[in-house]
């Protein structure tokens, strides 16, 4: 990553269902990335559509939802797919989910977050879980965007990305 790209960095957020955490992260990265970073998302077993509370929260926060959809990570392994520079898994190992493993050479890190879509309880409790997931993702993405990506060597960048994954 030590050389500056002539194009924006492509950042893929992966989780199992691609309906909540990775969708929120994609929208946040596209909003905060200022055109220097393009957010993408996918899942190993996509649910087929974004969770309605994820979309509702993004709308409530006035973030665009156009183009957000639940999709398989296979889309990013086909010819013509955008070149990936970073891949962050946001699935939560502690919840027993299977995190996808990505082949290839993008810089990767695990940023596990509890799945708000798995929260059972009242609608209010579910909204709280989505807001908490959003807040954690927002903090981590802002930390990532503050890194001097083009000037850090591979090892230093990898270390910083792992550290961000523990920020709550």
Secondary structure by P-SEA (a helix, b strand, c coil): ccccccccbbbbbbccccccaaaaaaaaaaaaccccbbbbbccccccccccaaaaaaaaaaccccccbbbbbcccccccccccccbbbbccccccbbbbbbbccccccccccccccccccccaaaaaaaaaaaaaaaaaaaaaaaacccccccaaaaaaaaaaaaacc
